[in-house]
Amino acid sequence: MKAARINAHLAAAAALLFALLVASSCQSFAQQPSTQKQEIYNLLAAHRFQQAEQAASAYLAVTPGDCSVNVLLGLALRGENKLEPAFKAFHTAMSQCPQNLAAIEGAAETAFLLNSPEAKSLVTQVIKLRPTDETGYAMLGAIDARTGDCAGAAENYVKAPTRVNGNAAALRQYAGCLVSLGRPTEAVPLLTRLLALQDNSTNRIALARAQAAAKDRPAALATLQPLLGTDAKESAAFLFAAELAEADNQTPQAVEWFRKAIELNPRNATAYLAFAEMSFNHGAFKVGADFLTLGIQQLPSEARLYLARGVLEEQMTQMDAALRDFEEAHRLDPHLSFAEDAMGMLFSQKHDSAAALALFSQQSQLHPNDPLLQYLYAEALSQIENPDEKLTEKAIATAQRAVQLEPGYQPARDLLCVLLLRHNDLPGVIAQAEEARKLDPYDEVALYQEMLAEHKLNHADKSAALVKEFQNAKAHNQEAKTKYILQEAQPPQ
């Protein structure tokens, strides 16, 4: 399916190459004295491809070594959409006349449409002979994207602006590669042009995602707005809008849009998980668990929903229910990330710290690039009573690993502040707290640790200012929690 879509992506470009090939071949070969050849040229020019094939085949039956007529046969077969025989005819012409541009172009175009491994080398040969050929660069871009080489695709597409700007599929592919390369700002104008060519929900959401990745959430929400009306039916638009609203601390609006997304597509596991994450972040554990229960009714084999519900149940100290959900998640998908870690959290809550520590130690070694695992292991290490200096250093190193893997992971950075204060690394505490506060100015844990560090350094003015900031943060967070009243949100019926 994907290959078919990509072949269709530059069908217009390939068709253009074919049309140019027919025109140039007819103009060139018509100058050669031959009544039979002239007939073939005329049939091709009139797009009478079946008759041209018959005439070319009859000519080659007598004169098989004529590379120019093999090109014409290839053009006739290509016109009939007989790609395999056309490629064979062009290939024969290339073997007879290695420098024949028409033969190389014909072989390149049919190889591209056939998704042949030879396509890239053939298109490259065309570009060497015709360096300013935008069609060739556009085809190279599609070939690179087809093989997952987004860097190569971007490098080639940028050399074919005329071909790309008017081609919706090429714009989509080029922009997608730029986003995957971490260059969403460059993708935005391409997706804007795409939306102007084809205003549909898929293209609108793609543009919004690029705008959000480029850190322009207001523009992303504005782009989504036409998909968020009362009669709208696009679940993905509401889900993405909800995530954007929550990122801007517009939680009541996020709740409304999450509910709408689930109502429109009750079998979308991602929507339930995103709502559960928001509920967890706001301490609305029961609301999140209720939504996940609805999700499990729709998707009883989705391990991630059991895992997420187990985490929320654990927060409500419903240990038996949490354990059942963790075990079910592990049964459904033994390789599910964090399933065993969540069980470790449960062991920890039951004060089985040795079991939790052993589990996290094992899992952190098995998954050294998993930031949540590193954080949970550091947290388990931090809970050991009367730790020696070596153990504290191990906990610090593990928390630092979590922060390195995911710099925006707030709990890990907060834990690092606590551990550094315990280790009496006061400058380190302040540095980490400042980073945490860049992400969340109302981070009470970071503010408190920084306040203690400044106090220990006898920085009276700074510690006094931090006391006021800490009090303001507590007031702000309490007001936000009261205002949002997520606990009153009801799952959709």
Secondary structure as the mmCIF struct_conf table of DSSP 4:
data_model
#
loop_
_struct_conf.conf_type_id
_struct_conf.id
_struct_conf.beg_label_comp_id
_struct_conf.beg_label_asym_id
_struct_conf.beg_label_seq_id
_struct_conf.end_label_comp_id
_struct_conf.end_label_asym_id
_struct_conf.end_label_seq_id
HELX_RH_AL_P HELX_RH_AL_P1 LYS A 2 HIS A 9
TURN_TY1_P TURN_TY1_P1 LEU A 10 LEU A 10
HELX_RH_AL_P HELX_RH_AL_P2 ALA A 11 PHE A 29
TURN_TY1_P TURN_TY1_P2 ALA A 30 GLN A 31
BEND BEND1 GLN A 32 GLN A 32
HELX_RH_AL_P HELX_RH_AL_P3 THR A 35 ALA A 45
TURN_TY1_P TURN_TY1_P3 ALA A 46 HIS A 47
HELX_RH_AL_P HELX_RH_AL_P4 PHE A 49 VAL A 62
TURN_TY1_P TURN_TY1_P4 PRO A 64 GLY A 65
HELX_RH_AL_P HELX_RH_AL_P5 CYS A 67 GLY A 79
TURN_TY1_P TURN_TY1_P5 GLU A 80 ASN A 81
HELX_RH_AL_P HELX_RH_AL_P6 LEU A 83 GLN A 96
TURN_TY1_P TURN_TY1_P6 PRO A 98 GLN A 99
HELX_RH_AL_P HELX_RH_AL_P7 LEU A 101 LEU A 113
TURN_TY1_P TURN_TY1_P7 LEU A 114 ASN A 115
TURN_TY1_P TURN_TY1_P8 PRO A 117 GLU A 118
HELX_RH_AL_P HELX_RH_AL_P8 ALA A 119 LEU A 129
BEND BEND2 ARG A 130 ARG A 130
TURN_TY1_P TURN_TY1_P9 PRO A 131 THR A 132
HELX_RH_AL_P HELX_RH_AL_P9 GLU A 134 ARG A 146
TURN_TY1_P TURN_TY1_P10 THR A 147 GLY A 148
HELX_RH_AL_P HELX_RH_AL_P10 CYS A 150 TYR A 157
TURN_TY1_P TURN_TY1_P11 VAL A 158 LYS A 159
HELX_RH_AL_P HELX_RH_AL_P11 PRO A 161 ASN A 165
TURN_TY1_P TURN_TY1_P12 GLY A 166 GLY A 166
HELX_RH_AL_P HELX_RH_AL_P12 ALA A 168 SER A 180
TURN_TY1_P TURN_TY1_P13 LEU A 181 GLY A 182
HELX_RH_AL_P HELX_RH_AL_P13 PRO A 184 LEU A 197
BEND BEND3 ASN A 200 ASN A 200
HELX_RH_AL_P HELX_RH_AL_P14 SER A 201 ALA A 213
TURN_TY1_P TURN_TY1_P14 ALA A 214 LYS A 215
HELX_RH_AL_P HELX_RH_AL_P15 ARG A 217 LEU A 224
HELX_RH_3T_P HELX_RH_3T_P1 GLN A 225 LEU A 227
BEND BEND4 GLY A 229 GLY A 229
TURN_TY1_P TURN_TY1_P15 THR A 230 ASP A 231
HELX_RH_AL_P HELX_RH_AL_P16 SER A 235 ALA A 247
TURN_TY1_P TURN_TY1_P16 ASP A 248 ASN A 249
HELX_RH_AL_P HELX_RH_AL_P17 THR A 251 LEU A 264
TURN_TY1_P TURN_TY1_P17 PRO A 266 ARG A 267
HELX_RH_AL_P HELX_RH_AL_P18 ALA A 269 ASN A 281
TURN_TY1_P TURN_TY1_P18 HIS A 282 GLY A 283
HELX_RH_AL_P HELX_RH_AL_P19 PHE A 285 GLN A 298
TURN_TY1_P TURN_TY1_P19 PRO A 300 SER A 301
HELX_RH_AL_P HELX_RH_AL_P20 ALA A 303 GLN A 315
TURN_TY1_P TURN_TY1_P20 MET A 316 THR A 317
HELX_RH_AL_P HELX_RH_AL_P21 MET A 319 LEU A 332
TURN_TY1_P TURN_TY1_P21 PRO A 334 HIS A 335
TURN_TY1_P TURN_TY1_P22 SER A 337 PHE A 338
HELX_RH_AL_P HELX_RH_AL_P22 ALA A 339 GLN A 349
TURN_TY1_P TURN_TY1_P23 LYS A 350 HIS A 351
HELX_RH_AL_P HELX_RH_AL_P23 SER A 353 LEU A 366
TURN_TY1_P TURN_TY1_P24 PRO A 368 ASN A 369
HELX_RH_AL_P HELX_RH_AL_P24 PRO A 371 SER A 382
TURN_TY1_P TURN_TY1_P25 GLN A 383 GLN A 383
BEND BEND5 ILE A 384 ASN A 386
HELX_RH_AL_P HELX_RH_AL_P25 GLU A 389 LEU A 405
TURN_TY1_P TURN_TY1_P26 PRO A 407 GLY A 408
HELX_RH_AL_P HELX_RH_AL_P26 GLN A 410 ARG A 422
TURN_TY1_P TURN_TY1_P27 HIS A 423 ASN A 424
HELX_RH_AL_P HELX_RH_AL_P27 LEU A 426 LEU A 439
TURN_TY1_P TURN_TY1_P28 PRO A 441 TYR A 442
HELX_RH_AL_P HELX_RH_AL_P28 GLU A 444 LYS A 456
TURN_TY1_P TURN_TY1_P29 LEU A 457 ASN A 458
HELX_RH_AL_P HELX_RH_AL_P29 ALA A 460 TYR A 484
HELX_RH_3T_P HELX_RH_3T_P2 LEU A 486 GLU A 488
#
